[in-house]
Amino acid sequence: MKNLEEMGNHMFEETKPRIVKSHDINLDSDYINWIHDVKQRYISTQIKAAVKVNTERLYFNWQLGRDLVERKAEEKWGKGIVEQLSLDLQNEFPDEKGFSARNLWNMKKWYLFYSSSDIFSEMAHTIEESIDLNSLKLQQVGAEISENQKLHQAGAEIEFPAIFGFVPWRHHVEIVTKCKTIEEALFYVRKTIEESWSRSTLVDCIKANLYQSSGNALTNFAEKLPAIQGKLAQEIVKDTYDFSFVSLPVGYDEEELEDALEQNITRFLLELGSGFAFIGRQKEIIVAGKTRKIDMLFYHIKLRCYVVVELKAVSFEPEFAGKLNFYVNAVNELMKSESDNPTIGLLICKDKDQTEVQWAFQGIKTPMGVATYDNIRLQEIKSQLPSEEAIQKRLEQAEEEYILKLKEKNK
């Protein structure tokens, strides 16, 4: 008994307010590493808790939408049943938000939108697998959520995807309201997760038809890359890139285009999309004793591979594919490590013909794509400047005037 009393007194003394002097603390590298680990564990706990709460609420919405569909509620209880259900739920849970009639209709629309496809679950699972490979956040909690959902829905006909738990409810509503196909909807679900989009950003991207412009470039990725990497690579390239953030003179050449993009590299990276890291411009490689220079070289963090970008200020020509193929092979041989995935090439030119690109790709084994650019702001600077002959003539006239003035002054 005495030992317990002494222990209690000791614990009480430890909780008393006390002054800690600087010489009472010895902070070393071990403490720095430990406190960093503690902070990271707490952040991980916060992420898990937030995602778990969001997932459970979303799963409830999914089930309620499913009930309204499968029970054929309007046929069974009348057209006003959703409004009645809303009143009953709000009466029972007055402090809870989300039980308005409009929100209940959104739950039904949400479930109907995805349940209309026979391959929805397979598509969602494919995306889930690819994100798990590239997202630390999902690796931390994805397995736990997936297992919970399997336990929850033993008899469910349409599986609730674990990836849905990482997207807020209002985002889901915007997606199914504004998207026309499941493929488009899942594209925006994925982008929201990978890039942590706010709802306003999501809406802006849908309005800008990001889905239509992304992944539509002419490529051979599906044939030359493993399935998952090929799909991811296809999604990161656009059919047309918007270079409206650069301003070039009329008749600009490739060097001027490269200069402008390098000077606006932050904007260029934003236009390329998330995951691109800039390695350098005119990257020098030596092959067979000869120096070659790559227009622009990037590394894609999520794909874990180098991306060779060749820029052309003219329309596509078949020989461009051969040159790009050479550079991709050179990077694979000289720079790629064992942990890197195969290098991909991207040619961005002023214009292209689909048939020419497809024929140029035949026989090429390296993964590559061809895209175009537009919206460059042209300057009329060159056309407004005087010619070299006009400048020379003006100098001669000025010299003659100066000589005449000197003669008059000496009279």
ABEGO torsion letter per residue (X at the ends): XAAAAAAAAAAAAAABBBBBBAAABBBBAAAAAAAAAAAAAAAAAAAAAAAAAAAAAAAAAAAAAAAAAAAGAAAAAEAAAAAAAAAAAAAABAABBGABAAAAAAAAAAAAAAAABAAAAAAAAAAAAAAAAABAAAAAAAAAAAAAAAAABAABABBBBAAAAABBAAAAAAAAAABABAAAAAAAAAAAAAAGBBAAAAAAAAAAGAAAABGABBBAAAAABBAAAAAAAAAABBABBBAAABBBBBGBBAAAAAAAAAAAAAAAAAAAEBGBBBAEBGBBBBBGGBBBBBABBBBBAAAGBBBBBBBBABBBBAAAAAAAAAAAAAAAAAABBAABBBBBBBBBBABBBAAAAAAAABGBABBBBBBBBBGBBBBAAAAABBBAAAAAAAAAAAAAAAAAAAAAAAX
